[in-house]
Amino acid sequence: MAFISSNKWMRASYGKNLRKKLKEKSILKIIDFGGYPVFEQSVDTCIVILKNKKYQENHEFYFVNVPSNLKDHKHAIKYIYENQNSMKQKDMLTDILVLEDRKILAIKEKIEKIGKPLKDWNVRIYRGVLTGFNEAFIIDTETREKILENCLTKEERERTEKIIKPVLRGRDIQRYYYEWKGLWLIGTFPSLKLDIENYPSIKKYFLDNFDIRLLEQSGKKYPMLGFNARKKTSNKWFETQDNIAYYQEFEKEKIIWQEMTRRPSFSYDSQKFYTLQTCYILTGDKILFLLAVLNSIVSFFYLTKICYSLSDVSNRWIKQYVERIPIPEIREENKILSTDIQELASKITKLKQSNHMYNTQDLENQIDDLVFKLYNLTDEEGKIVRKTILYDQ
């Protein structure tokens, strides 16, 4: 049997049952085209060839990972025939399917053995705020000032000012820094159980600028008016779409990052910024140490082995993958090493905050070298890691 399909089943959570089923058969070959454009549509493609019978104990199958930058199909076919690798089918995981050379798999296993998954650290990971209608809930500084000026009393102004929060979008967050564009979030979270009558200036802003049917969370469609209401929830028309019961976490020291990016782009925030749904935040202990390791080349390497990419342009740095990155615990034997890593992360963060254009590559390279030591990776293993992910210098 031979199938052509999207390659997302190899690593996405919804493909777990399929991976388990395929493991029961005799796989002959898997060709993963990754971001190479087999078809005109931007679909990441793979070919699976197998026999409908149970595999033997030592059965091996062949696989090929096709680079995305090949010139044309002729070169792709040539590459497939000249670059076939093999792996034992019993080594195929049902959790994820990693088609890699044995040396690379050995490095991955070493990282897993030495590190502890991020989710088992004393940290909490949350997604950014989903408003359901950013055009209304995300405002610029001028609009914020108008809303505050329209408050009739000092008490109303204080109440109103308190729930309008500075906000970052995914595109605002970069590696070790962020650029705030003067945007604010009207934080009418359902978990706050606000009475809109206590915020007449915000109510006026909503109703003066938007049809209330756009704001309502009824799921209704209005084709004659050219718009639809927000999706159906039990929340009120002036509230955000998500409950955001964890809103206080945004006020803490934290790591923030955007969901889709090629390289790890984690940044440090102590200024109580909120983020939108295309971002994630992490709060807890050892923030600067974790920031450095998550931004390191080892983190980059490991994530590319457990998540699926988007046409070789971006990786999905979402919670279900990031929380699985193994990070060595800070112990007596690596305490000095860990402290050095943390201090470098602090230095880079301060330099980037003062000047986003400051070149910190040398300091980041130092972190990479120290992180290699943290995982007990040899010089040869370090070279393989760098070569494997085509690290962007």
C-alpha positions as CSV (number, residue, x, y, z in Angstrom):
1,M,0.0,0.0,0.0
2,A,1.2,3.5,-0.8
3,F,-0.3,6.7,0.4
4,I,0.4,10.4,-0.4
5,S,-0.8,12.7,2.4
6,S,0.1,15.7,4.5
7,N,3.0,15.0,6.8
8,K,1.4,16.5,9.9
9,W,0.2,13.1,11.2
10,M,3.8,12.3,12.1
11,R,4.0,14.7,15.0
12,A,0.6,16.4,15.6
13,S,-1.4,15.1,18.5
14,Y,-4.3,14.1,16.3
15,G,-2.0,11.7,14.5
16,K,-1.3,9.6,17.5
17,N,-3.8,6.8,16.8
18,L,-2.6,6.6,13.2
19,R,1.0,6.3,14.3
20,K,0.0,3.5,16.6
21,K,-1.9,1.8,13.8
22,L,1.0,2.1,11.3
23,K,3.4,0.7,13.8
24,E,1.5,-2.6,13.7
25,K,2.2,-2.9,10.0
26,S,5.5,-3.5,8.0
27,I,6.6,-0.1,6.9
28,L,8.8,-0.2,3.9
29,K,9.6,3.5,3.2
30,I,8.6,7.0,4.3
31,I,9.5,10.0,2.2
32,D,9.0,13.3,4.0
33,F,9.1,16.2,1.6
34,G,8.8,18.7,4.5
35,G,8.6,22.2,3.0
36,Y,9.6,21.0,-0.5
37,P,6.7,22.1,-2.9
38,V,5.6,18.8,-4.4
39,F,2.3,20.3,-5.4
40,E,1.4,23.9,-6.3
41,Q,-0.6,24.2,-3.1
42,S,1.5,24.8,0.0
43,V,0.9,21.4,1.6
44,D,3.8,19.7,3.4
45,T,3.7,16.3,1.8
46,C,4.8,12.7,2.6
47,I,4.7,9.3,1.0
48,V,4.2,6.2,3.1
49,I,4.7,2.7,1.6
50,L,3.9,-0.4,3.8
51,K,2.7,-4.0,3.8
52,N,-0.5,-4.9,5.6
53,K,1.1,-7.4,7.9
54,K,2.9,-7.3,11.3
55,Y,6.6,-6.4,11.2
56,Q,9.3,-8.7,12.4
57,E,11.4,-7.9,15.5
58,N,14.4,-6.6,13.7
59,H,12.6,-5.1,10.7
60,E,14.0,-1.9,9.3
61,F,12.4,0.6,7.0
62,Y,13.9,3.3,4.8
63,F,13.2,7.0,5.1
64,V,14.2,10.2,3.3
65,N,13.9,13.8,4.5
66,V,13.8,15.9,1.4
67,P,15.3,19.5,1.7
68,S,13.0,22.4,0.8
69,N,15.6,24.2,-1.3
70,L,16.1,21.7,-4.1
71,K,15.9,23.2,-7.6
72,D,13.1,21.0,-9.1
73,H,11.4,17.6,-9.1
74,K,14.2,16.0,-11.1
75,H,16.7,17.0,-8.3
76,A,14.2,15.9,-5.7
77,I,13.9,12.4,-7.2
78,K,17.7,12.2,-7.5
79,Y,18.1,13.2,-3.8
80,I,15.5,10.6,-2.7
81,Y,17.5,7.7,-4.4
82,E,20.8,8.9,-3.1
83,N,19.9,9.8,0.5
84,Q,18.0,6.9,2.0
85,N,18.5,6.2,5.6
86,S,17.1,3.3,7.7
87,M,15.8,2.8,11.2
88,K,14.4,-0.1,13.1
89,Q,10.6,0.0,13.2
90,K,10.5,-1.0,16.9
91,D,12.2,2.3,17.6
92,M,9.3,4.2,16.0
93,L,7.4,6.1,18.7
94,T,3.6,6.3,19.0
95,D,4.0,9.7,20.6
96,I,5.8,11.2,17.7
97,L,7.5,9.9,14.6
98,V,11.1,11.2,14.2
99,L,12.8,10.2,11.0
100,E,16.4,10.9,11.7
101,D,19.9,9.4,11.6
102,R,20.8,7.2,14.6
103,K,23.4,9.8,15.7
104,I,20.7,12.5,15.9
105,L,18.3,10.2,17.7
106,A,21.0,9.4,20.2
107,I,21.5,13.1,20.9
108,K,17.8,13.6,21.3
109,E,17.7,10.7,23.8
110,K,20.6,12.1,25.6
111,I,18.9,15.5,26.0
112,E,15.8,13.7,27.3
113,K,17.8,11.7,29.8
114,I,19.7,14.6,31.2
115,G,16.9,17.2,31.2
116,K,13.5,17.3,32.9
117,P,10.5,18.4,30.8
118,L,9.7,22.0,31.3
119,K,6.1,21.1,32.4
120,D,7.6,19.4,35.4
121,W,9.4,22.6,36.6
122,N,7.8,25.0,38.9
123,V,6.3,27.0,36.1
124,R,3.0,27.8,34.5
125,I,2.3,28.3,30.8
126,Y,-0.7,30.3,29.5
127,R,-1.8,31.4,26.1
128,G,-2.4,35.1,25.4
129,V,-5.8,36.8,25.5
130,L,-8.4,35.9,22.9
131,T,-10.8,38.8,22.4
132,G,-12.8,37.5,19.5
133,F,-12.8,41.0,18.0
134,N,-9.4,42.7,18.2
135,E,-10.6,45.8,16.2
136,A,-12.7,46.8,19.2
137,F,-10.7,45.5,22.2
138,I,-7.2,46.6,21.0
139,I,-6.8,50.4,21.0
140,D,-4.0,52.9,20.5
141,T,-2.8,55.4,23.0
142,E,-4.9,58.2,21.6
143,T,-8.1,56.2,21.9
144,R,-7.2,55.2,25.5
145,E,-6.7,58.9,26.4
146,K,-10.1,59.8,24.9
147,I,-11.8,57.1,26.9
148,L,-10.1,58.2,30.1
149,E,-11.0,61.9,29.4
150,N,-14.6,61.0,28.9
151,C,-14.8,59.6,32.5
152,L,-17.1,61.8,34.6
153,T,-15.5,61.2,38.0
154,K,-12.1,60.5,39.4
155,E,-13.3,57.2,40.6
156,E,-14.6,56.1,37.2
157,R,-11.3,57.2,35.6
158,E,-9.3,55.1,38.1
159,R,-11.6,52.1,37.6
160,T,-11.3,52.4,33.8
161,E,-7.6,53.0,33.7
162,K,-7.1,49.9,35.9
163,I,-8.6,47.5,33.3
164,I,-6.9,49.0,30.2
165,K,-3.6,47.1,29.9
166,P,-0.6,47.5,27.7
167,V,-0.5,44.7,25.2
168,L,2.0,42.9,22.9
169,R,1.1,41.1,19.7
170,G,3.1,38.1,18.3
171,R,4.9,40.3,15.8
172,D,6.1,42.6,18.6
173,I,8.1,39.9,20.4
174,Q,11.6,39.1,19.2
175,R,14.5,37.1,20.5
176,Y,15.5,38.6,23.9
177,Y,13.5,41.8,23.4
178,Y,10.1,43.2,22.4
179,E,8.9,46.4,20.8
180,W,5.7,47.9,22.3
181,K,3.7,49.7,19.6
182,G,1.6,51.8,22.0
183,L,-1.3,49.4,21.9
184,W,-3.7,48.7,24.8
185,L,-6.1,45.9,25.7
186,I,-9.6,46.7,27.1
187,G,-9.4,43.9,29.7
188,T,-13.1,43.2,30.3
189,F,-12.4,39.6,31.2
190,P,-15.5,37.5,32.1
191,S,-13.6,36.2,35.2
192,L,-13.6,39.8,36.6
193,K,-17.5,39.8,36.5
194,L,-17.6,43.5,35.6
195,D,-20.7,45.6,35.4
196,I,-20.4,47.7,32.2
197,E,-22.6,50.4,33.9
198,N,-19.7,51.1,36.2
199,Y,-17.6,51.9,33.1
200,P,-19.8,54.3,31.1
201,S,-16.9,55.7,29.1
202,I,-15.9,52.2,27.8
203,K,-19.5,51.4,27.1
204,K,-19.8,54.7,25.1
205,Y,-16.6,53.8,23.1
206,F,-18.0,50.4,22.2
207,L,-21.4,51.6,21.2
208,D,-20.3,54.7,19.3
209,N,-17.8,52.8,17.2
210,F,-19.3,49.3,16.7
211,D,-22.7,47.8,16.0
212,I,-23.6,45.9,19.2
213,R,-24.4,42.9,17.1
214,L,-20.8,42.7,16.1
215,L,-19.8,42.6,19.8
216,E,-22.4,40.1,21.0
217,Q,-21.2,36.5,21.6
218,S,-24.2,34.8,20.0
219,G,-22.7,33.1,16.9
220,K,-25.4,34.8,14.8
221,K,-24.7,35.6,11.2
222,Y,-25.9,38.8,9.5
223,P,-25.3,38.3,5.8
224,M,-27.4,41.3,4.9
225,L,-25.3,43.5,7.1
226,G,-22.0,42.0,5.9
227,F,-20.8,40.8,9.3
228,N,-21.2,38.0,11.9
229,A,-21.3,38.2,15.6
230,R,-18.5,36.7,17.7
231,K,-18.7,32.9,18.3
232,K,-21.3,31.8,20.7
233,T,-20.3,31.8,24.4
234,S,-22.1,32.6,27.7
235,N,-20.1,35.8,28.0
236,K,-21.6,39.3,27.7
237,W,-21.3,41.5,24.7
238,F,-18.7,43.8,26.3
239,E,-16.5,41.0,27.6
240,T,-13.5,39.3,25.9
241,Q,-14.1,35.9,24.4
242,D,-12.0,33.9,26.8
243,N,-12.6,33.8,30.5
244,I,-8.9,34.7,31.3
245,A,-9.1,33.6,35.0
246,Y,-5.3,33.7,35.0
247,Y,-5.1,37.4,34.2
248,Q,-2.9,38.0,37.3
249,E,-0.1,36.0,35.7
250,F,0.4,38.7,33.2
251,E,1.3,41.1,36.0
252,K,4.3,38.9,37.1
253,E,7.9,38.5,35.9
254,K,7.6,36.2,32.9
255,I,8.9,34.8,29.7
256,I,6.9,35.7,26.6
257,W,7.1,34.4,23.0
258,Q,5.3,34.3,19.8
259,E,3.6,31.1,18.5
260,M,5.1,30.8,15.1
261,T,8.7,31.6,14.3
262,R,11.7,29.9,12.7
263,R,14.2,30.3,15.6
264,P,13.4,30.4,19.3
265,S,12.3,33.9,20.1
266,F,11.7,34.0,23.9
267,S,11.9,37.4,25.7
268,Y,11.9,38.5,29.3
269,D,9.2,40.9,30.6
270,S,8.9,42.5,34.0
271,Q,6.7,45.5,32.9
272,K,3.3,43.7,33.3
273,F,2.5,43.5,29.6
274,Y,-0.4,41.4,28.4
275,T,-0.2,39.4,25.2
276,L,-2.7,38.4,22.5
277,Q,-3.6,34.8,21.6
278,T,-0.7,34.4,19.1
279,C,1.7,34.5,22.1
280,Y,2.4,32.5,25.2
281,I,3.6,33.4,28.7
282,L,5.6,31.5,31.3
283,T,5.7,32.4,35.0
284,G,7.5,30.7,37.9
285,D,11.0,30.1,39.1
286,K,14.4,30.5,37.5
287,I,13.0,32.7,34.7
288,L,16.3,34.0,33.4
289,F,18.0,30.6,33.4
290,L,15.0,29.1,31.5
291,L,15.0,32.1,29.1
292,A,18.6,31.3,28.1
293,V,18.1,27.6,27.7
294,L,14.9,28.0,25.7
295,N,16.6,30.5,23.4
296,S,19.6,28.1,22.9
297,I,20.5,26.0,19.9
298,V,19.7,22.9,21.9
299,S,16.2,24.0,22.5
300,F,15.9,24.8,18.8
301,F,17.3,21.4,17.9
302,Y,15.0,19.5,20.2
303,L,11.8,21.3,19.2
304,T,12.4,20.6,15.5
305,K,12.4,16.9,16.4
306,I,9.0,16.9,18.1
307,C,6.9,19.5,16.3
308,Y,5.9,20.0,12.7
309,S,7.0,23.0,10.8
310,L,5.0,25.2,8.4
311,S,6.6,24.7,5.0
312,D,10.1,25.0,6.4
313,V,9.4,28.7,7.3
314,S,8.2,28.6,10.9
315,N,8.0,26.1,13.8
316,R,5.0,26.0,16.1
317,W,6.3,27.1,19.5
318,I,3.0,26.2,21.2
319,K,2.5,24.9,24.7
320,Q,2.2,21.2,23.9
321,Y,5.7,21.2,22.4
322,V,7.5,23.8,24.5
323,E,6.5,22.2,27.7
324,R,8.1,19.0,26.6
325,I,11.6,20.5,26.1
326,P,13.9,18.8,28.6
327,I,15.9,21.2,30.7
328,P,18.6,20.0,33.2
329,E,17.8,20.8,36.8
330,I,20.1,23.2,38.7
331,R,22.2,21.0,41.0
332,E,25.3,21.5,43.0
333,E,27.5,20.0,40.2
334,N,26.2,22.4,37.6
335,K,25.4,25.4,39.8
336,I,28.3,27.6,38.5
337,L,27.5,26.7,34.9
338,S,23.8,27.5,35.4
339,T,24.7,30.8,37.1
340,D,26.9,31.8,34.2
341,I,24.1,31.0,31.8
342,Q,21.7,33.1,33.8
343,E,24.0,36.1,34.0
344,L,24.6,36.0,30.2
345,A,20.8,36.0,29.6
346,S,20.4,39.0,32.0
347,K,23.2,40.9,30.2
348,I,21.7,40.2,26.7
349,T,18.2,41.3,27.9
350,K,19.5,44.6,29.3
351,L,21.5,45.3,26.2
352,K,18.5,44.5,23.9
353,Q,16.2,46.6,26.1
354,S,18.5,49.6,25.8
355,N,19.0,49.1,22.0
356,H,17.1,46.5,20.0
357,M,19.7,46.7,17.3
358,Y,22.6,45.8,19.6
359,N,24.5,42.7,18.2
360,T,24.5,40.1,21.0
361,Q,25.5,37.1,18.9
362,D,28.8,36.6,20.6
363,L,27.0,36.4,24.0
364,E,24.4,34.1,22.6
365,N,27.1,31.8,21.2
366,Q,28.6,31.7,24.7
367,I,25.3,30.6,26.0
368,D,25.1,27.9,23.4
369,D,28.5,26.6,24.4
370,L,27.6,26.5,28.0
371,V,24.3,24.8,27.3
372,F,26.2,22.1,25.4
373,K,28.1,21.5,28.6
374,L,24.9,21.5,30.6
375,Y,23.7,18.6,28.6
376,N,27.1,16.9,28.5
377,L,27.2,17.1,24.7
378,T,30.6,16.4,23.1
379,D,32.2,18.7,20.6
380,E,31.1,16.2,17.8
381,E,27.6,16.1,19.1
382,G,27.5,19.9,19.2
383,K,28.7,20.1,15.6
384,I,25.9,17.7,14.6
385,V,23.3,19.8,16.4
386,R,24.4,22.9,14.6
387,K,24.5,21.2,11.2
388,T,21.2,19.5,11.7
389,I,19.1,22.6,12.2
390,L,21.0,24.9,9.9
391,Y,21.4,27.4,12.7
392,D,20.8,31.0,11.6
393,Q,23.9,33.0,12.6
